[in-house]
């Protein structure tokens, strides 16, 4: 079946956070991580059937929801999840916040691997905890884990959680089995729980392979918590649905309690229907999407290499978020974000949104029609060439 990712969809004037947060209608937004593509037709059809019923009261999560989730992760990712280990909530950020609330006390420390998704910082601090950074090492166009530093940080008696991002946002890494085993071993040997944000897990490109942290071993599954959602892969973030996989009964009760304390225990009926449709019938669309996204990444790399070679694009193994090394320009990330918005009318994310380790980098959302991406690249390069 053919899917159309090229035809623009007008989102301005629809209360889109991405498109309507900037008053200037000429700005191209390549910042917040949602896509400018219509979702899979099977999802649209499922939602239309639900709309036709015409009543939108409180929803009960049915067996079909759990079955779709369990079968999807078993079939695609060799992760055997017991349906009784699944807790649902309204999003991965609320999930992470609830997990931190459940597994820490105020004053505890949570290890993150920077540069990293900006909401990790707020989720940690909002729960009265301290961020403990294990900065990633950048060399030869990619990132790796500083395991010696991780051992030192994990040995801190106040460290309680290693909060991972797999695939990693914004570094674009898809951690290998060996890397996951080493991170997990260090964390578990020091009494830490691994909390793995795996929201981008479907957006991985050949020859790389997503490996769920919990799939490494029974021990890793038992001593970890995994947060997932179809929202990034199927562009359904506004439908407010996510899952937490947690095998340990004590942790699961504590997390369930935290979800209720945070009042994120009720979910959107459309999110439930969308997940079932995505996980039962969405694979063909997802495969076509990934091909299109990766071609956008290659397009960006080629254009920068030809027209602005001072920029270096970090190897993209997963996600649709290009991470670009701009340090050769001699400007801060904040300055670059401001200049590109004001002069190029392109809105990107400055690297320091993701911690101090992101200084000198920018993040570009590639999930848009290719012609729109090209227009944005042309505008950006026209400005950057003058710097």
C-alpha positions as CSV (number, residue, x, y, z in Angstrom):
1,X,0.0,0.0,0.0
2,X,1.2,3.5,-0.8
3,X,1.3,6.2,1.9
4,X,1.7,9.9,1.2
5,X,4.3,11.7,3.4
6,X,5.0,14.5,0.8
7,X,1.7,16.4,0.7
8,X,1.7,19.2,3.3
9,X,-1.0,19.2,5.9
10,X,-1.9,22.7,7.2
11,X,-1.6,22.7,11.0
12,X,-1.5,26.4,11.6
13,X,-4.7,27.6,13.2
14,X,-5.5,24.2,14.7
15,X,-4.1,25.0,18.2
16,X,-1.0,23.1,17.4
17,X,1.6,23.5,20.0
18,X,4.3,23.1,17.3
19,X,2.8,25.5,14.7
20,X,0.8,28.0,16.7
21,X,3.2,28.9,19.5
22,X,5.0,31.4,17.2
23,X,2.9,34.3,16.0
24,X,4.9,34.8,12.8
25,X,3.1,32.7,10.2
26,X,6.2,32.5,8.1
27,X,8.2,30.5,10.6
28,X,8.9,26.9,9.9
29,X,8.8,24.9,13.2
30,X,11.4,22.1,13.4
31,X,11.5,22.0,17.2
32,X,9.0,20.1,19.4
33,X,9.0,16.3,18.6
34,X,5.8,15.7,16.8
35,X,5.4,14.9,13.1
36,X,3.8,16.8,10.3
37,X,2.3,13.7,8.8
38,X,-1.2,12.3,9.1
39,X,-1.1,9.2,11.3
40,X,-1.6,5.7,9.9
41,X,-5.0,5.3,8.1
42,X,-5.9,2.3,10.4
43,X,-5.7,4.7,13.4
44,X,-7.8,7.4,11.7
45,X,-10.4,4.8,10.8
46,X,-10.5,3.4,14.4
47,X,-11.0,6.9,15.8
48,X,-13.7,7.7,13.2
49,X,-15.6,4.7,14.4
50,X,-15.3,5.8,18.0
51,X,-16.4,9.3,17.1
52,X,-19.5,8.0,15.3
53,X,-20.6,6.4,18.6
54,X,-21.0,10.0,19.8
55,X,-20.5,9.5,23.6
56,X,-17.2,10.3,25.2
57,X,-17.5,9.3,28.8
58,X,-14.9,7.7,31.1
59,X,-13.2,4.8,29.4
60,X,-12.4,1.3,30.6
61,X,-9.2,-0.2,29.2
62,X,-10.2,-3.5,27.6
63,X,-8.4,-6.8,27.1
64,X,-7.7,-5.9,23.5
65,X,-5.5,-3.1,24.7
66,X,-3.3,-5.4,26.8
67,X,-3.3,-8.1,24.2
68,X,-2.2,-5.7,21.5
69,X,0.7,-4.3,23.6
70,X,1.9,-7.8,24.7
71,X,1.8,-9.2,21.2
72,X,3.5,-6.2,19.6
73,X,6.5,-6.2,21.9
74,X,6.8,-10.0,21.7
75,X,6.6,-10.1,18.0
76,X,8.7,-7.1,17.1
77,X,11.2,-6.8,20.0
78,X,11.4,-10.3,21.7
79,X,10.2,-8.8,25.0
80,X,7.8,-11.0,26.8
81,X,5.6,-8.8,28.9
82,X,3.1,-10.2,31.4
83,X,-0.1,-8.2,30.9
84,X,-0.3,-7.9,34.7
85,X,2.9,-6.0,34.6
86,X,1.4,-3.2,32.5
87,X,0.3,0.1,34.1
88,X,-1.3,2.6,31.8
89,X,-1.1,6.4,32.1
90,X,-1.5,9.6,30.1
91,X,2.1,9.9,28.7
92,X,5.7,9.0,29.1
93,X,6.6,12.2,31.0
94,X,3.8,11.6,33.6
95,X,5.0,7.9,33.7
96,X,8.6,9.0,34.4
97,X,7.5,11.4,37.1
98,X,5.3,8.8,38.8
99,X,8.1,6.3,38.8
100,X,10.6,8.8,40.3
101,X,8.0,9.7,43.0
102,X,7.4,6.0,43.8
103,X,11.1,4.9,44.0
104,X,12.8,7.9,45.6
105,X,12.7,10.2,48.6
106,X,13.3,13.9,48.4
107,X,17.1,14.5,48.4
108,X,17.8,11.3,46.5
109,X,19.8,11.4,43.2
110,X,18.8,10.3,39.8
111,X,21.5,9.6,37.2
112,X,21.0,10.9,33.6
113,X,23.2,10.7,30.6
114,X,23.6,14.2,29.2
115,X,22.8,15.7,26.8
116,X,19.3,14.2,27.4
117,X,15.6,14.9,27.0
118,X,14.8,18.1,28.8
119,X,11.8,16.8,30.7
120,X,14.0,14.4,32.6
121,X,15.4,17.4,34.5
122,X,12.0,18.8,35.5
123,X,10.7,15.3,36.4
124,X,13.6,14.8,38.8
125,X,13.5,18.2,40.4
126,X,9.7,18.3,40.7
127,X,10.0,15.3,42.9
128,X,12.6,16.9,45.2
129,X,15.5,14.9,43.8
130,X,18.9,15.9,42.5
131,X,20.2,15.4,38.9
132,X,23.4,13.5,38.8
133,X,25.0,13.7,35.4
134,X,26.9,11.0,33.6
135,X,27.9,13.0,30.5
136,X,28.1,11.0,27.3
137,X,31.4,11.1,25.4
138,X,31.3,12.7,21.9
139,X,33.9,11.6,19.4
140,X,34.0,10.8,15.7
141,X,30.4,11.9,15.0
142,X,28.7,9.7,17.7
143,X,28.3,9.3,21.4
144,X,29.3,6.6,23.9
145,X,28.9,6.0,27.6
146,X,31.6,6.9,30.1
147,X,31.4,3.7,32.1
148,X,34.0,4.7,34.6
149,X,32.2,7.9,35.4
150,X,28.9,5.9,35.6
151,X,30.5,3.6,38.2
152,X,31.6,6.5,40.3
153,X,28.1,8.1,40.1
154,X,26.3,4.8,40.8
155,X,28.4,4.3,43.9
156,X,27.0,7.5,45.4
157,X,24.8,6.3,48.4
158,X,22.1,8.8,47.5
159,X,21.8,7.6,43.9
160,X,18.6,5.5,43.5
161,X,17.8,5.5,39.8
162,X,19.6,5.4,36.5
163,X,17.2,7.1,34.1
164,X,18.0,6.0,30.6
165,X,16.8,7.0,27.2
166,X,16.8,4.1,24.6
167,X,16.9,5.2,21.8
168,X,18.6,8.3,23.1
169,X,17.1,11.7,22.6
170,X,18.8,13.9,21.4
171,X,22.1,12.0,20.7
172,X,20.4,9.6,18.3
173,X,22.1,6.5,19.7
174,X,20.5,3.1,19.8
175,X,22.3,1.3,22.6
176,X,23.8,-2.1,21.8
177,X,23.3,-5.2,23.9
178,X,26.8,-4.9,25.3
179,X,26.3,-1.3,26.3
180,X,22.9,-2.1,27.9
181,X,24.4,-5.0,29.8
182,X,27.3,-2.8,31.1
183,X,24.9,0.0,32.2
184,X,22.5,-2.4,33.8
185,X,25.2,-4.4,35.6
186,X,26.7,-1.2,37.1
187,X,23.3,0.1,38.2
188,X,22.1,-3.2,39.7
189,X,25.3,-4.0,41.4
190,X,25.0,-0.6,43.2
191,X,21.4,-1.1,44.1
192,X,19.9,1.3,41.5
193,X,16.7,0.7,39.6
194,X,17.0,1.3,35.9
195,X,14.2,3.4,34.5
196,X,14.2,3.3,30.7
197,X,12.3,5.7,28.5
198,X,11.8,3.8,25.3
199,X,9.3,6.0,23.6
200,X,11.3,6.2,20.3
201,X,11.8,2.5,20.2
202,X,10.0,2.0,16.8
203,X,12.1,4.6,15.0
204,X,15.4,2.7,14.5
205,X,17.2,2.5,11.2
206,X,19.2,-0.3,9.6
207,X,21.6,-1.8,10.5
208,X,20.9,-0.7,14.1
209,X,18.5,-2.7,16.3
210,X,16.4,-1.6,19.3
211,X,16.9,-3.9,22.2
212,X,14.5,-3.4,25.2
213,X,16.5,-3.1,28.4
214,X,14.1,-5.5,30.1
215,X,14.7,-8.1,27.4
216,X,18.4,-8.6,28.3
217,X,17.7,-11.0,31.2
218,X,15.1,-11.9,33.8
219,X,17.2,-10.1,36.4
220,X,17.2,-6.9,34.3
221,X,13.5,-7.1,33.7
222,X,12.9,-7.6,37.5
223,X,15.1,-4.6,38.5
224,X,13.9,-2.1,35.9
225,X,10.9,-0.1,34.8
226,X,10.2,0.6,31.1
227,X,8.1,3.5,29.8
228,X,6.7,3.2,26.3
229,X,4.1,4.7,24.1
230,X,3.0,4.5,20.4
231,X,2.8,8.3,20.3
232,X,6.2,9.2,18.7
233,X,6.1,6.4,16.0
234,X,2.4,7.0,15.1
235,X,2.2,10.8,15.8
236,X,-0.5,10.5,18.4
237,X,1.0,12.4,21.3
238,X,-2.2,14.5,21.8
239,X,-4.2,11.3,22.5
240,X,-2.5,10.9,25.8
241,X,-1.6,7.3,26.3
242,X,1.5,5.4,27.6
243,X,2.4,2.2,29.3
244,X,4.8,1.3,32.1
245,X,6.2,-2.2,32.3
246,X,7.2,-3.2,35.8
247,X,7.7,-6.9,36.9
248,X,8.4,-6.4,40.6
249,X,5.1,-6.4,42.5
250,X,6.3,-4.1,45.2
251,X,7.5,-1.5,42.7
252,X,4.4,-1.9,40.7
253,X,2.1,-1.1,43.7
254,X,4.2,1.9,44.6
255,X,4.2,3.2,41.0
256,X,0.4,2.6,40.7
257,X,0.0,4.6,43.9
258,X,2.1,7.4,42.5
259,X,0.1,7.5,39.3
260,X,-3.0,8.0,41.4
261,X,-1.4,10.6,43.6
262,X,-0.3,12.5,40.5
263,X,-3.9,12.2,39.1
264,X,-2.7,10.7,35.8
265,X,-4.6,7.4,36.2
266,X,-7.4,8.1,33.7
267,X,-6.7,7.9,30.0
268,X,-8.3,9.2,26.8
269,X,-10.7,6.8,25.0
270,X,-9.1,7.9,21.7
271,X,-5.7,7.0,23.0
272,X,-6.9,3.5,23.9
273,X,-8.4,3.0,20.4
274,X,-5.3,4.4,18.7
275,X,-2.9,2.1,20.5
276,X,-5.0,-1.0,19.7
277,X,-5.1,0.0,16.0
278,X,-1.4,0.9,15.8
279,X,-0.2,-2.3,17.5
280,X,-2.5,-4.6,15.6
281,X,-2.5,-3.1,12.1
282,X,0.1,-0.3,11.9
283,X,3.3,-2.0,10.8
284,X,3.1,-1.4,7.1
285,X,2.6,2.3,7.6
286,X,5.4,2.4,10.2
287,X,7.8,0.8,7.8
288,X,7.1,3.3,5.1
289,X,7.4,6.2,7.6
290,X,10.8,5.0,8.7
291,X,12.0,4.9,5.1
292,X,10.8,8.4,4.5
293,X,12.4,9.7,7.7
294,X,15.7,8.2,7.0
295,X,15.7,9.7,3.5
296,X,15.1,13.1,5.2
297,X,18.1,12.5,7.4
298,X,20.3,11.7,4.4
299,X,18.9,14.8,2.6
300,X,19.9,17.0,5.6
301,X,23.4,15.5,5.8
302,X,24.0,16.0,2.1
303,X,22.8,19.6,2.1
304,X,24.9,20.6,5.1
305,X,27.9,18.8,3.7
306,X,27.6,20.6,0.4
307,X,26.6,24.1,1.5
308,X,27.7,24.4,5.2
309,X,30.5,21.9,5.9
310,X,31.4,23.6,9.2
311,X,28.3,21.8,10.6
312,X,28.7,18.2,11.5
313,X,25.6,16.0,11.8
314,X,25.8,13.3,14.5
315,X,25.1,9.8,13.2
316,X,21.4,9.1,13.5
317,X,20.7,5.5,14.6
318,X,17.2,6.2,15.9
319,X,14.5,8.9,16.5
320,X,13.6,11.6,13.9
321,X,15.7,14.2,15.6
322,X,19.0,15.3,14.0
323,X,21.6,16.5,16.4
324,X,24.0,18.9,14.8
325,X,27.4,20.0,16.0
326,X,27.7,23.7,15.3
327,X,30.7,24.5,17.5
328,X,32.8,25.5,14.6
329,X,30.6,28.6,14.2
330,X,31.8,29.9,17.6
331,X,28.3,30.7,18.8
332,X,26.3,29.4,21.8
333,X,23.3,27.2,21.2
334,X,21.1,29.9,22.6
335,X,22.5,32.4,20.1
336,X,22.0,30.0,17.2
337,X,18.4,29.3,18.2
338,X,17.7,33.0,18.4
339,X,19.4,33.9,15.1
340,X,17.8,31.1,13.1
341,X,14.3,32.0,14.4
342,X,14.8,35.7,13.8
343,X,16.7,35.8,10.5
344,X,16.0,32.4,8.9
345,X,12.5,32.0,10.3
346,X,13.3,28.4,11.3
347,X,12.6,27.3,14.8
348,X,15.0,24.7,16.1
349,X,16.0,23.6,19.6
350,X,19.3,24.9,21.0
351,X,21.4,22.2,22.5
352,X,21.4,23.5,26.1
353,X,17.8,22.6,26.4
354,X,19.2,19.2,27.0
355,X,21.8,20.2,29.6
356,X,25.1,22.0,29.6
357,X,26.6,19.0,27.6
358,X,24.5,20.2,24.6
359,X,26.3,23.5,24.3
360,X,27.3,24.2,20.7
361,X,24.7,21.8,19.2
362,X,21.2,22.2,17.8
363,X,18.3,19.7,17.4
364,X,16.3,19.6,14.2
365,X,13.0,17.7,13.8
366,X,13.1,15.8,10.5
367,X,9.5,14.6,10.6
368,X,8.0,16.8,7.9
369,X,7.4,16.7,4.1
370,X,10.8,16.8,2.3
371,X,10.1,20.0,0.4
372,X,9.3,21.8,3.7
373,X,12.6,20.4,5.1
374,X,14.5,21.6,2.1
375,X,13.0,25.1,2.4
376,X,14.0,25.2,6.0
377,X,17.6,24.0,5.2
378,X,18.0,26.6,2.5
379,X,16.9,29.4,4.8
380,X,19.2,28.2,7.6
381,X,22.2,27.8,5.4
382,X,21.7,31.3,3.8
383,X,22.0,32.7,7.3
384,X,24.7,30.4,8.6
385,X,27.0,31.1,5.7
386,X,27.2,34.7,6.8
387,X,28.3,33.9,10.3
